[in-house]
Amino acid sequence: MEERRREAHVLQWHPAFYAGIQIELEGETENLFFESEHQLGTKPKEIDVLK
């Protein structure tokens, strides 16, 4: 039961990284555009080979 609880807890590091990078680069904000997330493609993630 304890292992299940640990697996269910997923660390969400994206918001912290986004905030940190904005703080780190705040001196360059006039030259930068910050976007929280950006889709790189229109297709869902796929795997090429499954064994």
C-alpha distance matrix in Angstrom:
0.0 3.8 5.5 5.3 6.7 9.1 10.2 11.0 13.2 16.4 19.3 22.4 25.2 28.0 29.2 29.4 31.3 33.6 34.4 34.9 37.2 39.3 39.7 40.6 43.2 44.5 48.0 48.2 47.1 50.5 50.3 46.7 44.8 41.0 38.9 35.2 34.3 36.7 36.2 37.7 38.2 38.3 36.3 32.5 30.9 31.6 31.2 34.3 33.2 30.1 30.2
3.8 0.0 3.8 5.4 5.3 6.6 8.9 10.2 11.3 14.6 17.0 20.3 22.8 25.9 27.0 26.8 28.7 31.3 31.9 32.2 34.6 36.7 36.9 37.8 40.5 41.9 45.3 45.7 44.7 48.2 48.0 44.5 42.8 39.1 37.2 33.5 32.9 35.5 35.3 36.8 37.6 38.0 36.3 32.6 30.8 31.7 31.2 34.4 33.4 30.6 30.8
5.5 3.8 0.0 3.8 5.4 5.2 6.3 8.7 10.2 12.8 15.4 18.9 21.3 24.2 25.8 25.7 27.2 29.8 30.9 31.0 33.1 35.5 35.9 36.5 39.1 40.7 44.0 44.2 43.3 46.8 46.3 42.8 41.1 37.5 35.5 31.9 31.0 33.3 32.9 34.1 34.8 35.4 33.5 29.7 27.7 28.4 27.7 30.8 29.7 27.0 27.1
5.3 5.4 3.8 0.0 3.8 5.4 5.2 6.2 8.9 11.6 14.8 17.8 20.7 23.3 24.8 25.2 26.8 29.0 30.2 30.8 32.8 34.9 35.6 36.5 38.8 40.3 43.8 43.8 42.6 46.0 45.5 41.9 39.9 36.3 34.0 30.4 29.3 31.6 31.0 32.5 33.0 33.2 31.3 27.5 25.8 26.7 26.4 29.7 28.8 26.1 26.5
6.7 5.3 5.4 3.8 0.0 3.8 5.5 5.2 6.5 10.0 12.8 15.8 18.7 21.5 22.5 22.7 24.7 27.0 27.8 28.4 30.7 32.6 33.2 34.2 36.7 37.9 41.5 41.7 40.4 43.9 43.7 40.1 38.2 34.5 32.4 28.7 28.0 30.6 30.5 32.3 33.1 33.4 31.9 28.2 26.7 28.1 28.1 31.5 31.0 28.5 29.3
9.1 6.6 5.2 5.4 3.8 0.0 3.8 5.5 5.4 8.2 10.5 14.0 16.4 19.5 20.8 20.7 22.3 24.9 25.8 26.0 28.3 30.5 30.9 31.7 34.2 35.7 39.1 39.3 38.4 41.9 41.5 38.0 36.4 32.6 30.8 27.1 26.5 29.1 29.2 30.6 31.7 32.4 31.0 27.3 25.4 26.8 26.6 29.9 29.4 27.2 27.9
10.2 8.9 6.3 5.2 5.5 3.8 0.0 3.8 5.5 7.0 10.2 13.3 15.9 18.5 20.4 20.7 22.0 24.3 25.8 26.2 28.0 30.3 31.1 31.8 34.0 35.7 39.1 38.9 37.9 41.3 40.7 37.0 35.2 31.6 29.4 25.8 24.7 27.0 26.6 28.0 28.7 29.3 27.6 24.0 22.0 23.2 23.0 26.4 25.9 23.6 24.5
11.0 10.2 8.7 6.2 5.2 5.5 3.8 0.0 3.8 6.1 9.6 12.0 15.3 17.5 18.9 19.7 21.4 23.3 24.6 25.5 27.4 29.3 30.3 31.3 33.5 34.8 38.3 38.2 36.8 40.1 39.7 36.1 34.0 30.3 28.0 24.3 23.3 25.7 25.4 27.2 28.0 28.2 26.8 23.2 21.8 23.4 23.8 27.4 27.3 25.1 26.4
13.2 11.3 10.2 8.9 6.5 5.4 5.5 3.8 0.0 3.8 6.5 9.3 12.3 15.0 16.0 16.4 18.4 20.5 21.4 22.2 24.4 26.3 27.0 28.1 30.4 31.6 35.2 35.3 34.0 37.4 37.2 33.6 31.7 28.0 26.0 22.2 21.8 24.6 24.8 26.7 27.9 28.6 27.5 24.1 22.6 24.6 25.1 28.6 28.8 27.0 28.5
16.4 14.6 12.8 11.6 10.0 8.2 7.0 6.1 3.8 0.0 3.8 6.3 9.2 11.7 13.3 13.9 15.4 17.4 18.9 19.6 21.4 23.4 24.5 25.3 27.4 28.9 32.4 32.2 31.0 34.4 33.9 30.3 28.4 24.8 22.7 19.1 18.4 21.1 21.4 23.1 24.5 25.4 24.5 21.1 19.5 21.7 22.3 25.9 26.4 25.0 26.8
19.3 17.0 15.4 14.8 12.8 10.5 10.2 9.6 6.5 3.8 0.0 3.8 5.9 9.0 10.5 10.5 12.0 14.4 15.6 16.0 18.0 20.2 20.9 21.8 24.0 25.5 29.0 29.0 27.9 31.4 31.1 27.5 25.9 22.2 20.6 17.0 16.9 19.9 20.8 22.5 24.4 25.8 25.3 22.3 20.6 23.1 23.8 27.2 28.0 27.0 28.9
22.4 20.3 18.9 17.8 15.8 14.0 13.3 12.0 9.3 6.3 3.8 0.0 3.8 5.8 7.1 8.0 9.6 11.3 12.7 13.8 15.5 17.3 18.5 19.6 21.5 22.8 26.4 26.2 24.8 28.2 27.9 24.3 22.5 18.8 17.0 13.3 13.4 16.6 17.9 19.9 22.0 23.3 23.3 20.6 19.4 22.3 23.5 27.0 28.3 27.7 30.0
25.2 22.8 21.3 20.7 18.7 16.4 15.9 15.3 12.3 9.2 5.9 3.8 0.0 3.8 5.8 5.4 6.1 8.6 10.2 10.5 12.2 14.4 15.5 16.2 18.2 19.8 23.2 23.1 22.1 25.6 25.2 21.7 20.3 16.6 15.5 12.1 12.7 15.9 17.6 19.2 21.8 23.7 24.0 21.6 20.2 23.1 24.1 27.3 28.8 28.6 30.9
28.0 25.9 24.2 23.3 21.5 19.5 18.5 17.5 15.0 11.7 9.0 5.8 3.8 0.0 3.8 5.5 5.1 6.1 8.6 9.8 10.5 12.3 14.3 15.2 16.5 18.0 21.4 20.8 19.5 22.8 22.3 18.6 16.9 13.2 11.8 8.4 8.9 12.2 14.3 16.1 18.9 20.8 21.5 19.6 18.6 21.8 23.3 26.4 28.4 28.5 31.2
29.2 27.0 25.8 24.8 22.5 20.8 20.4 18.9 16.0 13.3 10.5 7.1 5.8 3.8 0.0 3.8 5.5 5.1 6.2 8.5 10.0 10.8 12.4 14.2 15.6 16.4 20.0 19.8 18.1 21.5 21.6 18.1 16.3 12.5 11.4 8.0 9.8 13.5 16.1 18.4 21.2 22.9 24.0 22.2 21.6 25.1 26.8 30.0 32.0 32.1 34.8
29.4 26.8 25.7 25.2 22.7 20.7 20.7 19.7 16.4 13.9 10.5 8.0 5.4 5.5 3.8 0.0 3.8 5.5 5.2 6.0 8.6 10.0 10.6 12.1 14.2 15.2 18.8 19.1 18.0 21.6 21.8 18.6 17.5 13.8 13.7 10.8 12.8 16.4 19.1 20.9 23.9 25.9 26.9 25.1 24.1 27.3 28.6 31.7 33.5 33.5 36.0
31.3 28.7 27.2 26.8 24.7 22.3 22.0 21.4 18.4 15.4 12.0 9.6 6.1 5.1 5.5 3.8 0.0 3.8 5.5 5.0 6.0 8.5 9.8 10.3 12.1 13.9 17.2 17.0 16.3 19.9 19.5 16.2 15.4 12.0 12.1 9.7 11.5 14.5 17.3 18.6 21.9 24.3 25.3 23.8 22.6 25.7 26.9 29.7 31.7 32.1 34.6
33.6 31.3 29.8 29.0 27.0 24.9 24.3 23.3 20.5 17.4 14.4 11.3 8.6 6.1 5.1 5.5 3.8 0.0 3.8 5.5 5.3 6.3 8.8 10.0 10.8 12.0 15.5 15.0 13.6 17.0 16.8 13.4 12.1 8.5 8.6 6.5 9.1 12.3 15.5 17.2 20.6 22.8 24.4 23.3 22.6 26.0 27.7 30.4 32.8 33.4 36.2
34.4 31.9 30.9 30.2 27.8 25.8 25.8 24.6 21.4 18.9 15.6 12.7 10.2 8.6 6.2 5.2 5.5 3.8 0.0 3.8 5.6 5.2 6.3 8.7 10.1 10.4 14.1 14.5 13.0 16.6 17.2 14.2 13.4 10.0 11.0 9.2 12.4 15.7 19.0 20.9 24.2 26.3 28.0 26.8 26.2 29.6 31.3 34.1 36.3 36.8 39.5
34.9 32.2 31.0 30.8 28.4 26.0 26.2 25.5 22.2 19.6 16.0 13.8 10.5 9.8 8.5 6.0 5.0 5.5 3.8 0.0 3.8 5.4 5.1 6.1 8.6 9.8 13.1 13.8 13.3 17.1 17.3 14.6 14.7 11.7 13.2 11.8 14.6 17.5 20.8 22.1 25.6 28.0 29.5 28.3 27.2 30.4 31.7 34.3 36.4 36.9 39.4
37.2 34.6 33.1 32.8 30.7 28.3 28.0 27.4 24.4 21.4 18.0 15.5 12.2 10.5 10.0 8.6 6.0 5.3 5.6 3.8 0.0 3.8 5.4 5.0 6.1 8.3 11.3 11.1 10.8 14.5 14.1 11.4 11.7 9.2 11.1 10.6 13.2 15.6 18.9 19.8 23.5 26.2 27.8 27.1 26.1 29.2 30.6 32.9 35.3 36.2 38.8
39.3 36.7 35.5 34.9 32.6 30.5 30.3 29.3 26.3 23.4 20.2 17.3 14.4 12.3 10.8 10.0 8.5 6.3 5.2 5.4 3.8 0.0 3.8 5.5 5.3 5.7 9.3 9.3 8.1 11.8 12.3 9.7 9.9 7.6 10.2 10.3 13.5 16.0 19.6 20.9 24.5 27.0 29.0 28.5 27.9 31.3 33.0 35.4 37.9 38.9 41.7
39.7 36.9 35.9 35.6 33.2 30.9 31.1 30.3 27.0 24.5 20.9 18.5 15.5 14.3 12.4 10.6 9.8 8.8 6.3 5.1 5.4 3.8 0.0 3.8 5.5 5.2 8.6 10.1 9.7 13.4 14.3 12.5 13.3 11.3 13.9 13.7 17.0 19.6 23.2 24.5 28.1 30.6 32.5 31.7 31.0 34.3 35.8 38.2 40.5 41.3 43.9
40.6 37.8 36.5 36.5 34.2 31.7 31.8 31.3 28.1 25.3 21.8 19.6 16.2 15.2 14.2 12.1 10.3 10.0 8.7 6.1 5.0 5.5 3.8 0.0 3.8 5.8 7.9 9.2 10.1 13.7 13.8 12.2 13.8 12.3 15.1 15.1 17.9 20.1 23.6 24.3 28.0 30.8 32.6 31.9 30.9 33.9 35.1 37.3 39.6 40.6 43.1
43.2 40.5 39.1 38.8 36.7 34.2 34.0 33.5 30.4 27.4 24.0 21.5 18.2 16.5 15.6 14.2 12.1 10.8 10.1 8.6 6.1 5.3 5.5 3.8 0.0 3.8 5.5 5.5 6.7 10.1 10.0 8.7 10.8 10.1 13.5 14.5 17.2 18.9 22.5 23.0 26.8 29.6 31.7 31.5 30.7 33.8 35.2 37.3 39.8 41.1 43.8
44.5 41.9 40.7 40.3 37.9 35.7 35.7 34.8 31.6 28.9 25.5 22.8 19.8 18.0 16.4 15.2 13.9 12.0 10.4 9.8 8.3 5.7 5.2 5.8 3.8 0.0 3.8 5.4 5.3 8.7 10.0 9.2 11.1 10.6 14.1 15.3 18.5 20.4 24.1 25.1 28.8 31.3 33.6 33.4 33.0 36.3 37.9 40.1 42.7 43.9 46.7
48.0 45.3 44.0 43.8 41.5 39.1 39.1 38.3 35.2 32.4 29.0 26.4 23.2 21.4 20.0 18.8 17.2 15.5 14.1 13.1 11.3 9.3 8.6 7.9 5.5 3.8 0.0 3.8 5.8 7.9 9.1 9.8 12.6 13.1 16.9 18.5 21.5 22.9 26.6 27.3 30.9 33.6 36.0 36.1 35.6 38.8 40.3 42.3 45.0 46.3 49.1
48.2 45.7 44.2 43.8 41.7 39.3 38.9 38.2 35.3 32.2 29.0 26.2 23.1 20.8 19.8 19.1 17.0 15.0 14.5 13.8 11.1 9.3 10.1 9.2 5.5 5.4 3.8 0.0 3.8 5.5 5.5 6.4 9.7 11.0 14.7 16.9 19.5 20.5 24.0 24.4 28.1 30.8 33.4 33.7 33.3 36.5 38.1 39.9 42.7 44.3 47.2
47.1 44.7 43.3 42.6 40.4 38.4 37.9 36.8 34.0 31.0 27.9 24.8 22.1 19.5 18.1 18.0 16.3 13.6 13.0 13.3 10.8 8.1 9.7 10.1 6.7 5.3 5.8 3.8 0.0 3.8 5.3 5.0 7.2 8.4 12.2 14.5 17.4 18.5 22.2 23.1 26.6 29.0 31.8 32.1 32.1 35.4 37.4 39.4 42.3 43.8 46.9
50.5 48.2 46.8 46.0 43.9 41.9 41.3 40.1 37.4 34.4 31.4 28.2 25.6 22.8 21.5 21.6 19.9 17.0 16.6 17.1 14.5 11.8 13.4 13.7 10.1 8.7 7.9 5.5 3.8 0.0 3.8 5.8 8.1 10.6 14.1 17.0 19.7 20.2 23.7 24.5 27.8 30.1 33.1 33.9 34.1 37.4 39.5 41.3 44.4 46.1 49.2
50.3 48.0 46.3 45.5 43.7 41.5 40.7 39.7 37.2 33.9 31.1 27.9 25.2 22.3 21.6 21.8 19.5 16.8 17.2 17.3 14.1 12.3 14.3 13.8 10.0 10.0 9.1 5.5 5.3 3.8 0.0 3.8 7.1 10.1 13.5 16.6 18.7 18.7 22.0 22.2 25.6 28.2 31.1 32.0 32.1 35.1 37.1 38.7 41.8 43.7 46.8
46.7 44.5 42.8 41.9 40.1 38.0 37.0 36.1 33.6 30.3 27.5 24.3 21.7 18.6 18.1 18.6 16.2 13.4 14.2 14.6 11.4 9.7 12.5 12.2 8.7 9.2 9.8 6.4 5.0 5.8 3.8 0.0 3.8 6.4 9.8 12.9 14.9 15.1 18.5 19.0 22.4 25.0 27.8 28.5 28.5 31.7 33.8 35.5 38.6 40.4 43.5
44.8 42.8 41.1 39.9 38.2 36.4 35.2 34.0 31.7 28.4 25.9 22.5 20.3 16.9 16.3 17.5 15.4 12.1 13.4 14.7 11.7 9.9 13.3 13.8 10.8 11.1 12.6 9.7 7.2 8.1 7.1 3.8 0.0 3.8 6.5 10.0 11.9 12.1 15.6 16.6 19.9 22.1 25.1 25.8 26.2 29.5 31.8 33.8 37.0 38.6 41.9
41.0 39.1 37.5 36.3 34.5 32.6 31.6 30.3 28.0 24.8 22.2 18.8 16.6 13.2 12.5 13.8 12.0 8.5 10.0 11.7 9.2 7.6 11.3 12.3 10.1 10.6 13.1 11.0 8.4 10.6 10.1 6.4 3.8 0.0 3.8 6.5 9.1 10.2 14.0 15.5 18.9 21.1 23.7 23.9 24.1 27.6 29.9 32.1 35.1 36.5 39.7
38.9 37.2 35.5 34.0 32.4 30.8 29.4 28.0 26.0 22.7 20.6 17.0 15.5 11.8 11.4 13.7 12.1 8.6 11.0 13.2 11.1 10.2 13.9 15.1 13.5 14.1 16.9 14.7 12.2 14.1 13.5 9.8 6.5 3.8 0.0 3.8 5.7 6.9 10.7 12.7 15.8 17.7 20.3 20.5 21.0 24.6 27.1 29.5 32.5 33.7 37.1
35.2 33.5 31.9 30.4 28.7 27.1 25.8 24.3 22.2 19.1 17.0 13.3 12.1 8.4 8.0 10.8 9.7 6.5 9.2 11.8 10.6 10.3 13.7 15.1 14.5 15.3 18.5 16.9 14.5 17.0 16.6 12.9 10.0 6.5 3.8 0.0 3.8 6.9 10.4 12.9 15.9 17.6 19.7 19.2 19.5 23.1 25.6 28.3 31.1 31.9 35.2
34.3 32.9 31.0 29.3 28.0 26.5 24.7 23.3 21.8 18.4 16.9 13.4 12.7 8.9 9.8 12.8 11.5 9.1 12.4 14.6 13.2 13.5 17.0 17.9 17.2 18.5 21.5 19.5 17.4 19.7 18.7 14.9 11.9 9.1 5.7 3.8 0.0 3.8 6.8 9.5 12.3 14.0 16.0 15.5 15.8 19.5 22.1 24.8 27.6 28.6 31.9
36.7 35.5 33.3 31.6 30.6 29.1 27.0 25.7 24.6 21.1 19.9 16.6 15.9 12.2 13.5 16.4 14.5 12.3 15.7 17.5 15.6 16.0 19.6 20.1 18.9 20.4 22.9 20.5 18.5 20.2 18.7 15.1 12.1 10.2 6.9 6.9 3.8 0.0 3.8 6.2 9.1 11.1 13.5 13.8 14.4 18.0 20.8 23.1 26.3 27.6 31.1
36.2 35.3 32.9 31.0 30.5 29.2 26.6 25.4 24.8 21.4 20.8 17.9 17.6 14.3 16.1 19.1 17.3 15.5 19.0 20.8 18.9 19.6 23.2 23.6 22.5 24.1 26.6 24.0 22.2 23.7 22.0 18.5 15.6 14.0 10.7 10.4 6.8 3.8 0.0 3.8 5.6 7.4 9.7 10.2 11.3 14.7 17.8 20.0 23.3 24.8 28.4
37.7 36.8 34.1 32.5 32.3 30.6 28.0 27.2 26.7 23.1 22.5 19.9 19.2 16.1 18.4 20.9 18.6 17.2 20.9 22.1 19.8 20.9 24.5 24.3 23.0 25.1 27.3 24.4 23.1 24.5 22.2 19.0 16.6 15.5 12.7 12.9 9.5 6.2 3.8 0.0 3.8 7.2 9.1 10.2 10.6 13.5 16.2 17.9 21.4 23.3 26.9
38.2 37.6 34.8 33.0 33.1 31.7 28.7 28.0 27.9 24.5 24.4 22.0 21.8 18.9 21.2 23.9 21.9 20.6 24.2 25.6 23.5 24.5 28.1 28.0 26.8 28.8 30.9 28.1 26.6 27.8 25.6 22.4 19.9 18.9 15.8 15.9 12.3 9.1 5.6 3.8 0.0 3.8 5.7 7.8 9.0 11.6 14.7 16.2 19.8 21.8 25.5
38.3 38.0 35.4 33.2 33.4 32.4 29.3 28.2 28.6 25.4 25.8 23.3 23.7 20.8 22.9 25.9 24.3 22.8 26.3 28.0 26.2 27.0 30.6 30.8 29.6 31.3 33.6 30.8 29.0 30.1 28.2 25.0 22.1 21.1 17.7 17.6 14.0 11.1 7.4 7.2 3.8 0.0 3.8 6.7 9.4 11.8 15.3 16.9 20.4 22.1 25.9
36.3 36.3 33.5 31.3 31.9 31.0 27.6 26.8 27.5 24.5 25.3 23.3 24.0 21.5 24.0 26.9 25.3 24.4 28.0 29.5 27.8 29.0 32.5 32.6 31.7 33.6 36.0 33.4 31.8 33.1 31.1 27.8 25.1 23.7 20.3 19.7 16.0 13.5 9.7 9.1 5.7 3.8 0.0 3.8 6.5 8.3 11.9 13.6 17.0 18.6 22.4
32.5 32.6 29.7 27.5 28.2 27.3 24.0 23.2 24.1 21.1 22.3 20.6 21.6 19.6 22.2 25.1 23.8 23.3 26.8 28.3 27.1 28.5 31.7 31.9 31.5 33.4 36.1 33.7 32.1 33.9 32.0 28.5 25.8 23.9 20.5 19.2 15.5 13.8 10.2 10.2 7.8 6.7 3.8 0.0 3.8 6.3 10.0 12.7 15.6 16.5 20.2
30.9 30.8 27.7 25.8 26.7 25.4 22.0 21.8 22.6 19.5 20.6 19.4 20.2 18.6 21.6 24.1 22.6 22.6 26.2 27.2 26.1 27.9 31.0 30.9 30.7 33.0 35.6 33.3 32.1 34.1 32.1 28.5 26.2 24.1 21.0 19.5 15.8 14.4 11.3 10.6 9.0 9.4 6.5 3.8 0.0 3.8 7.0 10.0 12.8 13.8 17.5
31.6 31.7 28.4 26.7 28.1 26.8 23.2 23.4 24.6 21.7 23.1 22.3 23.1 21.8 25.1 27.3 25.7 26.0 29.6 30.4 29.2 31.3 34.3 33.9 33.8 36.3 38.8 36.5 35.4 37.4 35.1 31.7 29.5 27.6 24.6 23.1 19.5 18.0 14.7 13.5 11.6 11.8 8.3 6.3 3.8 0.0 3.8 6.6 9.3 10.5 14.2
31.2 31.2 27.7 26.4 28.1 26.6 23.0 23.8 25.1 22.3 23.8 23.5 24.1 23.3 26.8 28.6 26.9 27.7 31.3 31.7 30.6 33.0 35.8 35.1 35.2 37.9 40.3 38.1 37.4 39.5 37.1 33.8 31.8 29.9 27.1 25.6 22.1 20.8 17.8 16.2 14.7 15.3 11.9 10.0 7.0 3.8 0.0 3.8 5.8 7.1 10.9
34.3 34.4 30.8 29.7 31.5 29.9 26.4 27.4 28.6 25.9 27.2 27.0 27.3 26.4 30.0 31.7 29.7 30.4 34.1 34.3 32.9 35.4 38.2 37.3 37.3 40.1 42.3 39.9 39.4 41.3 38.7 35.5 33.8 32.1 29.5 28.3 24.8 23.1 20.0 17.9 16.2 16.9 13.6 12.7 10.0 6.6 3.8 0.0 3.8 6.9 10.3
33.2 33.4 29.7 28.8 31.0 29.4 25.9 27.3 28.8 26.4 28.0 28.3 28.8 28.4 32.0 33.5 31.7 32.8 36.3 36.4 35.3 37.9 40.5 39.6 39.8 42.7 45.0 42.7 42.3 44.4 41.8 38.6 37.0 35.1 32.5 31.1 27.6 26.3 23.3 21.4 19.8 20.4 17.0 15.6 12.8 9.3 5.8 3.8 0.0 3.8 6.6
30.1 30.6 27.0 26.1 28.5 27.2 23.6 25.1 27.0 25.0 27.0 27.7 28.6 28.5 32.1 33.5 32.1 33.4 36.8 36.9 36.2 38.9 41.3 40.6 41.1 43.9 46.3 44.3 43.8 46.1 43.7 40.4 38.6 36.5 33.7 31.9 28.6 27.6 24.8 23.3 21.8 22.1 18.6 16.5 13.8 10.5 7.1 6.9 3.8 0.0 3.8
30.2 30.8 27.1 26.5 29.3 27.9 24.5 26.4 28.5 26.8 28.9 30.0 30.9 31.2 34.8 36.0 34.6 36.2 39.5 39.4 38.8 41.7 43.9 43.1 43.8 46.7 49.1 47.2 46.9 49.2 46.8 43.5 41.9 39.7 37.1 35.2 31.9 31.1 28.4 26.9 25.5 25.9 22.4 20.2 17.5 14.2 10.9 10.3 6.6 3.8 0.0
